[in-house]
Amino acid sequence: MQKEFTLGIEEEYLLVDRDSLHLAEAPEALMTACQADCEGQVSPEFLQCQIEVGTRPHATIAAARDDLKRLRACVSQRAAEHNLTPIAVSCHPFASWKDQHHTRKERYDALQHALGGVARRMLICGMHVHIGVADKALRADLMPQLSYFLPHLLALSASSPFWNGEDTGLSSYRLTIFDNLPRTGLPPTFASWAEYERTTGILVELGVIEDTTKIWWDLRPSHRFPTLETRIMDVQPRLEHALSLAAMNQALMRMLCRMKARNLRWRHYDRFLVGENRWRAQRYGVGEGLIDFGDRSVKPMTVLMDELMGMLSEDAEALGTLPEIARLRQIAEHGNSATRQRRVHAEALARGEDAGRAVVRHLIEEFHADL
């Protein structure tokens, strides 16, 4: 069995003006300072109002915490020099995508050309978690097994209930926008790594895509690293919630590898069924539960998390992440970021305040709460 399960975390943030709370474009001086301070771990994103950070690979969640905390603090401190502040949320509560401009780099110019009008609406931010899996055949084997748990991760992470100043009724509206792109959604099932390479290689050979970085499944083998990359999650306003989700990814991967060492595997369910849970997570977050296909019932997220915590206890203990996994049980019980944003919005309306601005102030507070 694989001994080490390194993890890396990538997050995308939105930049807002401290006074107006509207989105603001990242000045070149901000990007230069962040890249110098954080040794290349900070980069521009597709839209000029976005900024991305990425940790180094770490063996423990404690090391990942230190790294991610440093990156968040760096962006916050440098942004403050320009009267800006980052928020870690998948959709700005009231900004309009029509007012945004994409970053003028060859890569993003090509993306804009390839995707047309679809790209213009990409005012969304996500969180990606890489877990090290050195063996390519093992990556192909684990993908369909881990896919079963993608809706659980989405439900816990949902942070995008608002779009263009309106409550969408969804917990993760980000996914609705992202699914307009090609080559997204749940990953296909491949019988082997060779089949994965043959299938994706057709698009590369024909020049349809330059490489597999242009495949944006909810879970994919990384093009650059020997990892499986989970991409379904909304970005987290709270640092500790981001770390808990990363810890769950790591523990799930270890559990599946542990099962494989005992000649066992997680049962494969059709993408149609997993897709229904994906929709439930996208729509309701942690509010209405997910389908347990083995039990043939809809179970509350609290029950599902209790069951998951039982299954992952050995792995979380070995990885030193029992407190992080337990925090996800609290999210299942008390609500995710979408829940908190709606609460703040409703309370502001009751006071006769600008509810959208109240939500942004709340998101600013949450970003800095753990720094």
N, C-alpha and C positions, 0 to 999 in steps of 0.2 A: 504494500500500500504506500502511496505517496506520503512522504513524511512532512513536508512543509507546504503551507497554503498561503503564499504571499498575497497581499491585497494592495491595490492602488485605487484611489478615488479621484474622479474628475467632476468638477462642478462648474456650472455656468451661472453668472450673476447678472442682474440688471443694475445699471447705474441711474440714480435719480438725483435731481437737484434738491439740496437740503431745504430750500425755502418753498419752492413751488410743488415739490414732490412729483413733478413730471419727469419722464425719462430724459436723459441727457447723453450726448455723445462723448465718448472717452477721448480726452485730449491726447495728442501724441506724447506730450511730456509725462502724462500719467502712465501710459503703457511703457515708456522707456524706463521710468523709475521703478515700476513694479518688476519688470524683467531683470533689471540690475539687482534689485534687492532680493529677489526670489530665485535667482540663478536659472532663469529660463523656464520656471514652472508656471508662469503667467503668460497668457497670449490673448490676442484679440479674437473675437468671434464673428459670426456672419454679419450681424447687425452692429452698427457703431455704438449702440447703447449697451452692448454686452461685453463681458470679459470672462475669460475661462481660466481656471486654475487646475493643476493636477499634482497630486502627491507623487513621491517616489514610491517604488514597491517596498512594502514593509512586511515583516513576519508576524507582527503583533498589532493589535488594535491600539495599544498604548502608543506605539511609535507613530502609527497613522494619525492618532489624535494630535500629537505634538506638531506634526508636519502640516496637517490641515488647519489647525489653529493658527499657526504661523502665517500660512498663506492668506487666510481670511483677514487676519490683523494687518498684514502688509497692504492688501487692497484697500481696506478701510482707511488706514492712515494716509496712504498716498491720495486716495480719492478726496479726503477731507481738505487737502491742500488746494483743491479746485472747487470747493464748496459742493462736493458730491458725496454720495454714500452708496454702498452696494446693498442690494436686497437679494436674498436667495429664495426666489419664488418662481414658479414655472410660468405664470402669466401676471403681468402688471394689472392691478384691479381696474384701472380706467383708461390706460393709454390706448391710442389707436395705431394699428399697424401701418396705416396709410401715411403716417407722419414720419416713419423711420427710414433710414438709408443703410444700405449694406456697406460693409468695409471694403474699400477699394484695394483689393489684392487680386492677383491673377487667379488664385484658387477660388475666391468668392465671386469674382466676375464670371468665371466659367460655370459656377454653380447656379448663379442667377440666370445665365443664358440657357443652361440645360433644363432648369425647372420652370422657367417662365413665371407666370403670375403666381404659381403655387409658392415660390420662394418668398414673395413679398410678404406673405402672411406669417412668416416664421418667427414671430415675436414670442418665442417660447424658450424656456431653459430647462435642462435636464441634469440628471446625476448619473454618472456611469461608474460601475464598480468592476474592476479587473481582479480576477482570482487566478493565480499562477497554476497552470496545468501543463507541465513540460511535454508530456506525451501526446502527439497529435491524434492518434487513434482514440485515446481516452477523451480528448475534447469532443470528438464526434459522438462518442458513446454517451457522454454526460449531457449533451445539449438537449435531447428530447426529454430526459428525466428531469433536469432542472426547469424545463419549460413549464412543467405542471405548477411550480411555485411562483411563476412570474405574476399572476394575478394577486397573490397574497402580498407580494412586495409593492405592487402598484397601489393596492387598497391602503396599505399602511403609509405610503409616501405621498398620497394625493395632496397637491397644494395649489391647484389652479381652478377654483370655482368661478372666477369672474373673467369676463372678456369684454373689452370695449365699454366698461362701465356697467355691465349687466350681469346678474347672476344667471349662469348658463343652466343651472339645475344639475350639472355634472360636478363631480369632485375633481376630475382631472380633464379639463378641457384641452390641456396641452396635447394629449394623445389624439384628440379629434383633429387638431391642426396637423400634427406630425403624420398621421395616417394618410394625408393627402399626397405625401411623397411616394414615389415608387420604391419597391424593395424594402418595405417596412412590415411591421406586424410580427406575429409569432414566427419563429424560424421553421423552415421545413425540416423533415426528418431525413437524415442521411444514414445509410447502412454502414458507411465507412468514411474515413478521412479522404480516401481516394475519390469516392463519389462526390463529396463536398468540393474537392478541387476540380473535378471534371465539370460539375454543374456550374459553379461560379466562373470557371475558366472560359466557358463559352462566351460569356458577356465581355470578358477581358480580351479574348482573342479577336472578337468582332469589333472591338473599339467602342462598345456601348458604354463601358465604364473603364476607367484607367486601372483600377485595382479594387480590392474588396472593401476599402474604406468607404466606397459609395454604396455599400449594402448596409442598410440601417435597421436590421431586425432588432426585436426586443432583446435578443441574446445572440451573440455572434462570436466566433473565434476572432481575436484581434489580428489585424493585418501586421501590426508592428511588434507585438509582444507575444510571448508564449502563454497566453491567458485566454480564459473565457470572459467576455465582457457583457455584463448585464446592463441594459440601456432603457428598461421600461420605466424606471422610477422618476417621479417628479423630484426636483431639487428641494432640499430641506432648509427652511428658515433657521432652524436650530442646529448648531454643530453636533450636539450629542445625538440627535435623531438621525443625522446622516451617518454617524459612526455606528449606531445600532443597526441600520439597514445594511451597512457594509459587513458588520459582524454576522448578520443572518446569512448573507451571501456566502461568506467564508465557511460558516458552520454547515450550511446545506451541501456545499461542495465536499466537505470532509465526510459528511454522513453518507453521501452517495458513493464516494470512494471506499469507505468502510464497508458498505454493503457489497460492493463489487469484489472486495477481497474475500468475502464469504460466499462468493458465487451467487449473489442476489442482486436485484435491481428494482428500481421504482417502476411500477406498472405504467405502460404507455397508454395514454388516452388520446383519442383523436383530436386534432387541432380544432375541430368544430366545437367540441365540448370545452376544451380549455379556453377557446375564444369566447364562449358564453360567460365564463368566470372573469375573463379579461374585461368584458363589457360591464359586468356587475361591479367590478372594482372601479372602473372608469366612471360609472354613473353614480354609485352610492358610496364609494370609499369603504370605510369600516362600518357603515350604517346598517346594511341589510344582509351581510353575510355572503358566503360563497357556497357553491355546490360541492358537497363531498360525494364524488362519483362512486366511490367504493360503498359508502353507506346509503347512497341514493337519497340524500336529504340536503336541504339548505341549512347550514350551520352558522350561528353568529361568529363574528371574528374572534370574540373572546374565547369561545370553545375551540376554534381552530388553532388559536395561539397557544392555548393550554396543551393541546395535543402536539403541536410542533415543538413546544418547549420540552415536552417529555421525550420526543424523538431525538432532539438535538442536545439533550443535556450532557451526554458523554462527550460530544464534540465541542460544545461550548466550554465545558470544563477543561478539556485538553488545550483549547485555544485561549483560555483565560477571558472568555467573553460572556460569562453568565449574567453580569449586571446589564450589559448592553442588550442582550436578548430579552431580559426581563422588562426593559424599558418599552419594548415593542408591545408587550402585553398591556401596558398602561395606555399606549396609543389606541389599541383595539378597544379598550374600555371607555376612555375619555374623549377620543376623537383625534383626528389628524390635523394637519395645518388647514385644510379646507374647512373643517369644523370650526377651528378657532377664528379663521377669517370671517366666516359667516356670523359668528357670535359678536365679534367686534363691530361688524357692519350693522347688525340689528340694534346693538346698544347705542351706536352713534346716531342712527336714524331716530331712535326713541328720544334722544336728547336734542334732536333738531340740528345735528351737526352734519358736515360733509362726510358721508360714510366712506366714500372711496379714499379720501385723504386719511381718514382714521385708520383704515386698513393698512395703508402704506406706512404710517407711523408705527403701527403695531409690528409690521414686518421689519422695520429698521431696528426696533427694540429687540426683537427675537434674534436677529443676526448678531447683535453685539452682546447678547446675554451671556454667552459662554466664552467670550474672549478675555 
